[in-house]
Each structure stands twice: as C-alpha cells, then as structure tokens.
Amino acid sequence: MNSDSKNGMNELSADRVAFLVAGYIRQTLSEKEHDELDGWITASDDNQQLFEELTDPATIRKGLHVMEKVDEDAARERIKSKISFTDKEIPRGKKRWMSYSAAASIIIAAGLIIFFMVNRKSNTGKRNIVKEEIIKPGRNQATLTLADGKTINLFESKKGLIDSTQGNEVLKTTDGQINYIGTGASNSFHILTTPAGGQYSVLLPDSTRVWLNSSSSLKYPVSFSANERLVELTGEAYFEVKQAPSSSPKGGGQRKTPFIVKVGTMKVEVLGTHFNINAYSDEPTINTTLLEGKVIVSSQESGVGSQELKPGEQAKLMENGEWEIENAVDVEEVIAWKNGVFIFKDSEIGNVMRQIGRWYNAEIVYEGKVDHHFNATIDRKESVEKLLHFLEETNEVHFKVEGKRIIVRP
C-alpha cells in the first residue's frame, strides 16, 4: 500500500470506510455520504482497487467463507462497538443493534476491509522477498476527448459534472460510467477511449448504453439528430440500443430514427436491440453478434450486400469482404468480457492469449506451437499468475512471465 493509500485510510478510519461501503452495497447512503465515499475512492489508485475488490460479488463470497471460520458473535460485538448505526433509542422489545439481515452487509464490508488490510500489510512486509506484480488485471479506466481536444482521465476525475456543452451535461457516476443529460442541439463529438487493461461504460444522449472493452474507442455526437444516430467504433463494444421516437420526414409519415454503428467500411444498423461487435485489428474477422432484436449489417467492400441477423446469429466479415453467418452462437461466451469473466469454449491458444494480452496489457510471445483447445471460465479480476496456472493444468501449455511479457510454450 503506498503512502497515498495510507493517508486515505487514516483520514477515513477502516470503520468509517466499512460503514460507507456497506451503505453503498445496500443503497442507503445519503448524498453527503456518497460524496465522502467518492472522495475516499478517488484519493488513490489503491483505494479505487480496494473499493472494486470489496464490492465484487466474488470477493464478498470469499469474505463470507473466511468469516465463517471466526467466532461470529465475538466478531459482531467487536464491529458493533466500533460502528454507530443510529442515534435513536431502540424501543423496548426490539433491543437489537440491527437485525442480522440488515447488518450482514456491514459486517461483511468491515470484515473484508480488515481482511484486505491484513493481507496488504503482510504483502508489504514481504516486498523485499517477493517480486512486485507488474502485470495486473484491467479496471474501469478510460479517457474522454472533448470537442475542443481536451482530454479527461476518467479514472482520476471525481464524480459529478465533467463538461457542459450547449445545454448538454456530461456526468461521471460513482459506479464508473459517464452519462449524457440534456436536449440541446450540438454538432460536437466526443471520443471515449479505453487503454489496454481498461474498460468503461457510457450512457449516450439517446439513453443507449454502451460497454467498451479494452483497447477500444467510440466516437459519438453530444446530441443526436432527428434523422440519424451515428457512432464510430474501433475495438469491441456491447450495445443496448434505446429505440428512438418516430420522426416526421419530408413527405409525411412516421419514421423510426435508426442507430448506426460504423466500423471502418462496415455498418450495423438497428432500431432497438442488444448486440456485440468485435472489430479488433488483430482478429481474423469482424464479428457482429445479435442477442435480441434485429440488426442489418453491410459493408462497402462486400459483394453480397446487406445481411439481416436474428437473435443468436453472428455475422463474420472476412478479410476478402465476404460475409459468413453463424447460427446458434454461444452469446454467453461472446459477452463474457462485459460480465467480468473470461469464457473459453474450445478456444485455440491465439484467441485465448489475445484476450489475456488486451486485458492485462501484456505482450504475448510464442516459443513453439500449442495445438490444444481450451475450456475454462475465469474471473477477470484474477491475477495473471493464477489465470496462467489454470491454463497450465492442462499440461498442454506452459508460461513464463518476464516483466510485461508472457512467453507461451508447449
């Protein structure tokens, strides 16, 4: 834990942090308490990482397992004596400091904070012996480029108003996303960019929600026109498109405003639907996968014309400009990244390592050929060492980590 994190922990005691984190989990914080928690989160990278760990469901389950091994009554009394939950007198007959169901999240949060503080102190004491981890899992981080060219580091910026342009406001929320609010007309564009080892979510001006994967960017207008909603993507993103109200074009009649995603020469047109686009330059194809609704995909380079997809189908745009439609795709595997996990189902080593390299911001080097196909489900918060160990258990592949490089060997 660095000095900034220590100062942040001193300014807010572990007990206070436990109370605020528990209130966040239970959604009972006041606006002032939200600001207090946000201030602590943004005080240092370690605080941000600790908050993400404490609110991660997998971590909570782990904390519960640890706490099952201690004296529950004694632990509850210790935490009860440290945290003040109410100044009101409790009526006779209801003399409990709080019901177990209501207090559980607070006990968990407090216990987890103590658990992580002990672990971090222990790790600090071993730094002379154990090499500091260089390759780390990704996190919520991105930059927002405004119309005037100014860039904002969204990981470091505090919650609240980020920018205001012609009646349109950009807000950063506590849970790590940006929202656009307002109805003002504007010809300005913003660009959301995630680095390797980063991801971010944005609620666009039309209430369409987009999750952006690592090493990706999304360019979009601050306000959409009545005739078209056009965004430009590089990398990978998951879209939940909000169906726009009908417009009245010249000549009369009603027309739904289409939502269009442009990826190089490819175009995906929708009205209201959920879909994923994987368009990384190092992937062999550009894949558009439909989860619900309807999309039409087309490409200027394709001689086949447009293709309409049904839920569960995936359109692959090949390097020669031709389309390949795959039916009954495993959509859970396709959007696993958005749900915080790696899912590999009969995946060849190149596909596996490209995902790992982007999320952990690591260089992948091959020394020999690995023919094995892998099946695994792994949390994206796991350390790279643990993830690679899972893959090595097949005895079909071995790894060596040198700085930011992962060497792959048969």
HUKAJO-V249038 format. One record per pair of residues at least 12 apart in sequence whose ideal C-beta (glycine too) atoms are under 8 Angstrom apart, sorted by the first residue. I is the first residue (numbers start at 0). GAP is how many residues later the second one is. Records with the same first field share a line. If there is no record, write none. Layout:
I=GAP / GAP
This chain:
0=45 / 119 / 120 / 123
1=42 / 43 / 44
3=39 / 40 / 41 / 42 / 43
4=38 / 39 / 40 / 41 / 42 / 45
6=36 / 37
7=32 / 35 / 36 / 38 / 39
8=38 / 108
10=29 / 32
11=24 / 28
13=96 / 99 / 100 / 103
14=64 / 67 / 68 / 95
16=23 / 96
17=61 / 65 / 88 / 91 / 92 / 95
18=64 / 87 / 90 / 91
19=13 / 16 / 17 / 20
20=16 / 30 / 33 / 34 / 88 / 92
21=83 / 84 / 86 / 87 / 88
22=14
23=13 / 31 / 150
24=30 / 80 / 83 / 84
25=76 / 79
33=125 / 140
34=124
36=137
37=120 / 121 / 136
38=119
40=133
41=114 / 115 / 116 / 117
47=91 / 107
48=90
49=63 / 66
51=87 / 88 / 329
52=59 / 63 / 328
53=55 / 58 / 59 / 62
55=325
57=321 / 323
58=53 / 322
59=48 / 52
62=45 / 48 / 49 / 52
63=44
65=45 / 49
66=40 / 41 / 44
74=32 / 36
75=27 / 31
78=27 / 28 / 31 / 32
79=17
81=28
82=23 / 27
84=12 / 13 / 18 / 21
132=250 / 251 / 252
133=269 / 270
134=225 / 226 / 227 / 249 / 266 / 269 / 271
135=61 / 224 / 225 / 247 / 248
136=60 / 222 / 223 / 243 / 244 / 245 / 246 / 247
137=58 / 59 / 60 / 61 / 76 / 221 / 222 / 223 / 242
138=16 / 58 / 59 / 60
139=14 / 15 / 36 / 58 / 59 / 60
140=12 / 13 / 14 / 53 / 54 / 56 / 57 / 58 / 59
141=12 / 13 / 50 / 51 / 52 / 53 / 56 / 57 / 58 / 70
142=49 / 50 / 52
143=18 / 19 / 26 / 34 / 46 / 47 / 48 / 49
144=45 / 46 / 47 / 48
145=17 / 19 / 42 / 44
146=18 / 41 / 42 / 43 / 75
153=18 / 24 / 46
156=15
157=14
158=13 / 14 / 15
159=12
161=16
164=19 / 21 / 23 / 57
165=18 / 19 / 20 / 22 / 56 / 57
166=15 / 16 / 17 / 19
167=12 / 13 / 14 / 15 / 16 / 18 / 37 / 54 / 55
168=12 / 13
169=20 / 52
175=24 / 25
176=23 / 24 / 25 / 26
177=14 / 22 / 23 / 24 / 25
178=23 / 24
179=22 / 23 / 24 / 25 / 42
181=23 / 41
182=40
183=39
184=38
185=35 / 36 / 37
186=34
187=33 / 34
188=30 / 31 / 32 / 33
189=29 / 30 / 31 / 32
190=26 / 27 / 28
191=20 / 25 / 26 / 28
192=23 / 24
193=18 / 19 / 20 / 21 / 22 / 23 / 41
194=19 / 20 / 166
195=18 / 19 / 161 / 162 / 163 / 165
196=17 / 161 / 162 / 163 / 164
197=16
198=12 / 13 / 14 / 15 / 138
199=12
201=16
203=16 / 20 / 27
204=15 / 16 / 17 / 18 / 19
205=18 / 23 / 36 / 38 / 53
206=35
207=21 / 31 / 32 / 33 / 34 / 51
208=30 / 31 / 33
209=21 / 27 / 28 / 29 / 30
210=26 / 27 / 127
211=23 / 24 / 25
212=22 / 23 / 24 / 25 / 124 / 125 / 145
213=21 / 22 / 144 / 145 / 147
214=20 / 65 / 143
215=17 / 18 / 19 / 20 / 21
216=16 / 17 / 18
217=13 / 14 / 15 / 19
218=12 / 13 / 14
219=12
223=20 / 33
225=21 / 31
226=20 / 22 / 30
227=29 / 30 / 32
228=15 / 28 / 29 / 30 / 31
229=30 / 32
230=28 / 29 / 30 / 31
231=29 / 30 / 31
232=28 / 29 / 30 / 44 / 46
233=29 / 45 / 47
234=44 / 45
235=40 / 41 / 42 / 43 / 44 / 101
236=39 / 40
237=36 / 37 / 38 / 97 / 100
238=20 / 22 / 31 / 34 / 35 / 36 / 37 / 38
239=34
240=18 / 29 / 30 / 31 / 32 / 33 / 34 / 52
241=30
242=13 / 28 / 29
243=12 / 13 / 15 / 27 / 28
244=12
255=15
257=12 / 13
258=12 / 13
260=16
262=14 / 16 / 23
263=15 / 22
264=34 / 35 / 36
265=13 / 20 / 22 / 31 / 32 / 33 / 51
266=30 / 31 / 32
267=20 / 27 / 28 / 29
268=26 / 27 / 28 / 29
269=23 / 24 / 25 / 26
270=22 / 23
271=21
272=17 / 18 / 19 / 20 / 21 / 22
273=16 / 17 / 18 / 19
274=13 / 14 / 15 / 16 / 18 / 20 / 34
275=12 / 13 / 15 / 55 / 58 / 59 / 62
276=12
277=56
279=74 / 78
281=72
282=71
283=35
284=31 / 32 / 33 / 34 / 39
285=30 / 31
286=27 / 28 / 29 / 30 / 47
287=21 / 26 / 27 / 29
288=24 / 25 / 40 / 42 / 45 / 46
289=19 / 20 / 21 / 22 / 23 / 24
290=20 / 21 / 40 / 44
291=19
292=18
293=14 / 15 / 16
294=13 / 14
295=12 / 13
296=12 / 18 / 20 / 26
298=18 / 22 / 24
300=20
301=15 / 19 / 20 / 21
302=18 / 19
303=18 / 19
306=16 / 18
308=16
311=15 / 16 / 17 / 19
312=12 / 13 / 14 / 15 / 16
313=12 / 15 / 20
329=15
332=12
335=41
336=18 / 22 / 43
339=39 / 40 / 41
340=36 / 37 / 38 / 39
341=13 / 14 / 17 / 34 / 35 / 36 / 37 / 38 / 45
342=33 / 34
343=30 / 31 / 32 / 33 / 34
344=30
345=27 / 28 / 29
346=26 / 27 / 28
347=25 / 26
348=21 / 23 / 25 / 48 / 59
351=22 / 39
352=53 / 55
355=28 / 31 / 50
356=49
358=21
359=24 / 46
360=43
361=22 / 42 / 43 / 44
362=41 / 42 / 43
363=41 / 42 / 44
364=40 / 41 / 42 / 43
365=41 / 42
366=40 / 41 / 42
367=40 / 41 / 42
368=41
369=26 / 27 / 38 / 39 / 40
370=25
371=22 / 24 / 25
373=17 / 20
375=14 / 15
377=12
383=17 / 22
384=16
387=13 / 18
395=14
396=12 / 13
397=12
